[in-house]
Amino acid sequence: MARRSGFFVVQVLAIIGILNAGVLIALPHDKYLRYQALNDPKAPNSYWIYERIHFDPTPIDVAFIGTSRTGLSVHTRRLEEDLAKRGIHAKAVNFYGVRNGVNMQYVIAKELLSNRNVKLLVLEMTENEERKPHEFFFLYADPVDILNAPLLINMNYLADVGRLPGRQLDLALQTELQKWGLRHPDFVPPPYEGPNLDHAEFVQTLDKDVVYHRTIGHTKAEMDVLRNQWLRGVTGRVLPRAFGDLEFRFPRYYENQILDLARAHGTKVVFLYLPQYGGPQDPPPYALYANRAEMINPWAEIQDYRLWIDVTHLNWDGAKRLTDYLADVLADRNELSTQAPQTQN
């Protein structure tokens, strides 16, 4: 009898704990605070991503989503000027995020497509599938997406779910303090930086330092050495090929989630291959999505060692070349070819 009573008490406490956690998770808050929670000091842009989506009525005709490879490869103002010379007046944005993790790219794509009409979504494609989740996914993602994230193979799942109630409580408290003018934020976003926040030419850090990407970083011999060193640090396939869907379930889940979101919102998707220096001419992961989206492949345009800062990032000369190449490709696509001139508010 005592055992049954003890088991019943444990059940009741567990139910109460689950209900309390559910109440905390459901607490309303100002989502903008999530995008102010953490900004990379060397490439701050998460607050701007939210501002561009929600506060700026300027159209978003073509949106780029990816990692810092995308951030340092695509200059959207130059792209708009290139397209305008071809008679296409479209607005472009670069919604890249620092660090790898396709789950973070999904968070940005969901926020964008749920709130704006986008004609063309350009997703970063690299030579490898990134298995690791973004370390700050739990700060930005909606609660439902944290709870529904893949469990296999996702080393951050339990930690993300465990931190969710505390995150929600903190955001709810900050929101209430903000309403009463009592909140003292650790980070205050700068004045809005306009419809294009491009970091391909330079980036201004949170300390107001300006870092230019104009110089040629290395000789060809040095780049070849760096490439070999980088390749040695890449983790290849661990499980037998037959278990590829299990080993790479995490990135494939989110890539397909983004593609499904775009289809549901009537947005066309194209992949942009951004290889490493000396990388393969065609990205192996693309074969998984070839029946769902086309791919733009600028490989031949950017293999000159003088176009690179390091093994995975183009310098300003490389970004200009790639952006101009993109303009030629996008000008021939139907999504933007009928775009009428837009006026900014």
BELKA-V879007 format. One record per pair of residues at least 6 apart in sequence whose ideal C-beta (glycine too) atoms are under 7 Angstrom apart, sorted by sequence separation. I is the first residue (numbers start at 1). J is the second residue. D is the distance in Angstrom with one decimal. If there is no record, write none. Layout:
# BELKA-V879007
[[I,J,D] [I,J,D]]
This chain:
# BELKA-V879007
[[64,70,5.3] [112,118,6.4] [151,157,5.2] [177,183,3.9] [204,210,5.2] [205,211,6.7] [308,314,6.0] [309,315,4.7] [330,336,5.7] [39,46,5.4] [83,90,5.6] [97,104,5.1] [239,246,6.6] [262,269,4.7] [307,314,5.7] [308,315,6.2] [39,47,6.3] [97,105,6.8] [138,146,6.1] [149,157,5.8] [202,210,5.5] [203,211,5.3] [218,226,6.6] [239,247,4.5] [275,283,7.0] [307,315,6.2] [314,322,6.4] [174,183,5.7] [202,211,6.1] [238,247,6.2] [286,295,5.4] [64,74,5.2] [80,90,6.7] [202,212,4.5] [237,247,6.9] [259,269,5.9] [273,283,5.2] [307,317,5.5] [308,318,6.1] [35,46,4.8] [36,47,5.2] [80,91,6.6] [97,108,6.5] [149,160,6.8] [201,212,7.0] [202,213,6.3] [306,317,6.9] [307,318,3.2] [35,47,5.3] [80,92,5.6] [109,121,6.9] [201,213,6.3] [302,314,6.4] [79,92,5.1] [95,108,5.2] [200,213,6.7] [35,49,6.4] [146,160,5.2] [147,161,6.4] [307,321,6.4] [35,50,3.9] [146,161,6.2] [271,286,6.3] [282,297,6.8] [76,92,4.0] [302,318,5.5] [76,93,5.9] [95,112,6.6] [32,50,5.4] [76,94,5.1] [146,164,5.4] [271,289,6.8] [281,299,5.2] [137,156,6.9] [302,321,6.4] [74,94,5.3] [301,321,5.7] [302,322,5.7] [133,154,5.9] [143,164,6.1] [301,322,6.4] [131,153,7.0] [138,160,4.1] [271,293,5.7] [273,295,5.9] [71,94,6.3] [133,156,4.7] [137,160,6.4] [270,293,5.8] [273,296,6.8] [70,94,6.5] [269,293,4.4] [270,294,5.0] [271,295,4.3] [272,296,4.9] [273,297,4.7] [275,299,5.6] [298,322,5.4] [301,325,5.0] [43,68,6.8] [71,96,3.7] [138,163,5.4] [143,168,6.8] [270,295,6.7] [273,298,7.0] [70,96,4.3] [138,164,6.8] [270,296,5.9] [273,299,6.5] [298,325,5.0] [43,71,6.6] [62,90,6.0] [68,96,6.3] [102,130,6.1] [277,305,6.8] [61,90,4.0] [67,96,6.2] [101,130,6.8] [138,167,6.7] [61,91,5.1] [62,92,4.6] [63,93,5.2] [64,94,4.8] [65,95,5.1] [66,96,5.2] [67,97,6.5] [68,98,5.5] [100,130,4.5] [103,133,5.1] [104,134,3.7] [107,137,6.9] [296,326,6.9] [60,91,6.1] [61,92,6.7] [64,95,6.5] [65,96,7.0] [101,132,6.5] [103,134,5.5] [277,308,5.0] [59,91,4.7] [63,95,5.8] [64,96,6.8] [67,99,6.8] [100,132,6.3] [101,133,5.2] [58,91,5.7] [60,93,5.5] [67,100,5.6] [101,134,2.5] [104,137,5.6] [107,140,5.1] [259,292,5.3] [296,329,5.4] [100,134,7.0] [103,137,4.8] [107,141,5.0] [255,289,6.5] [259,293,6.5] [277,311,5.0] [99,134,5.9] [276,311,5.2] [99,135,6.8] [101,137,6.4] [104,140,6.9] [252,288,6.5] [276,312,5.1] [107,145,7.0] [66,105,6.6] [65,105,5.1] [52,93,6.0] [65,108,5.6] [65,109,5.7] [49,95,5.4] [103,149,6.7] [230,276,6.8] [63,112,6.0] [227,276,7.0] [227,277,5.6] [227,278,4.8] [70,124,4.8] [223,277,5.7] [43,98,5.1] [63,118,5.3] [69,124,6.1] [60,116,5.1] [65,121,6.8] [62,119,6.4] [66,123,6.8] [67,124,6.2] [69,126,6.8] [40,98,4.3] [53,111,5.9] [60,118,5.4] [61,119,4.8] [62,120,4.4] [63,121,5.5] [64,122,4.7] [65,123,5.7] [66,124,2.7] [49,108,6.3] [53,112,5.6] [61,120,6.8] [63,122,6.9] [65,124,6.8] [62,122,6.4] [54,115,6.4] [53,115,5.4] [53,116,6.0] [268,335,5.1] [230,311,4.4] [223,305,4.4] [226,310,6.5] [227,311,5.3] [220,305,4.4] [223,308,6.4] [226,311,5.1] [216,306,5.0] [217,308,6.5] [217,309,4.8] [217,310,6.3] [152,246,6.9] [153,247,6.8] [153,249,6.4] [154,250,5.6] [213,309,6.0] [152,249,6.1] [153,250,6.0] [38,136,5.6] [217,315,6.7] [150,249,5.8] [216,315,6.7] [150,250,5.4] [215,315,6.7] [38,139,5.7] [214,315,6.6] [37,139,4.7] [213,315,5.1] [214,316,4.5] [93,196,6.8] [150,253,5.0] [213,316,4.8] [91,195,6.6] [94,198,6.1] [34,139,6.2] [35,140,6.7] [34,140,5.3] [128,234,6.4] [201,316,5.0] [200,316,6.4] [131,248,6.3] [133,250,6.7] [25,143,5.0] [77,196,4.6] [129,248,4.8] [131,250,5.8] [200,319,3.8] [76,196,4.9] [131,251,6.3] [77,198,5.9] [130,251,5.5] [76,198,5.7] [129,251,4.8] [75,198,4.8] [75,200,4.1] [74,200,6.5] [75,201,6.5] [72,199,6.4] [73,200,6.6] [71,199,5.0] [72,200,5.4] [123,258,6.5] [34,171,6.8] [58,195,4.2] [33,171,5.5] [25,164,5.8] [29,168,7.0] [56,195,5.6] [25,165,5.9] [24,165,3.9] [27,168,4.8] [33,174,5.6] [51,192,5.7] [72,213,6.3] [121,262,5.3] [27,169,6.4] [29,171,3.8] [33,175,6.7] [47,189,4.2] [25,168,5.4] [29,172,4.8] [52,195,6.6] [21,165,4.9] [24,168,5.2] [28,172,6.7] [24,169,5.3] [27,172,4.0] [30,175,4.6] [48,193,5.8] [29,175,4.4] [121,267,5.2] [123,269,6.2] [125,271,4.1] [125,272,6.4] [30,178,6.6] [39,187,6.4] [106,254,4.5] [113,261,5.2] [119,267,6.9] [120,268,5.2] [121,269,4.9] [122,270,5.6] [123,271,5.3] [124,272,6.0] [125,273,4.8] [126,274,6.1] [127,275,5.5] [36,185,7.0] [48,197,4.9] [102,251,4.7] [105,254,7.0] [109,258,4.7] [113,262,6.4] [118,267,4.8] [119,268,6.7] [123,272,6.9] [126,275,6.9] [127,276,6.2] [120,270,6.6] [122,272,5.0] [124,274,5.7] [36,187,5.3] [103,254,5.3] [106,257,5.4] [110,261,6.0] [45,197,5.8] [102,254,4.1] [106,258,5.5] [109,261,5.9] [113,265,4.6] [127,279,4.6] [36,189,6.1] [102,255,6.1] [105,258,6.8] [127,280,5.4] [113,267,6.1] [43,199,5.9] [127,283,5.2] [129,285,5.0] [126,283,6.4] [125,283,5.2] [43,203,5.3] [125,285,6.6] [42,203,7.0] [125,286,5.8] [44,206,5.3] [42,205,5.5] [41,205,5.7] [41,206,4.7] [41,207,6.9] [39,206,6.5] [125,295,6.4] [73,274,5.6] [70,274,6.5] [69,274,4.4] [120,335,4.5] [119,335,4.6] [120,336,6.6] [119,336,6.5] [72,313,4.7] [73,314,5.0] [82,323,6.9] [86,327,7.0] [72,314,5.6] [78,320,6.7] [82,324,5.9] [69,312,5.9] [88,331,5.8] [69,313,6.5] [75,319,5.5] [79,323,5.2] [83,327,5.4] [68,313,6.5] [74,319,6.9] [78,323,4.9] [82,327,3.3] [86,331,4.5] [73,319,5.4] [90,336,4.9] [72,319,6.2] [79,326,6.1] [83,330,6.6] [74,322,6.9] [75,323,4.9] [79,327,5.7] [83,331,6.2] [88,336,5.3] [73,322,5.2] [74,323,5.9] [88,337,6.4] [90,339,4.7] [89,339,5.9] [88,339,5.6] [89,340,6.8] [91,342,6.3] [74,326,6.8] [89,341,4.1] [83,336,6.9] [89,342,6.0] [62,330,6.9] [62,336,6.6] [61,336,6.3] [61,339,6.2] [59,342,5.4] [58,344,5.5] [57,345,5.2]]
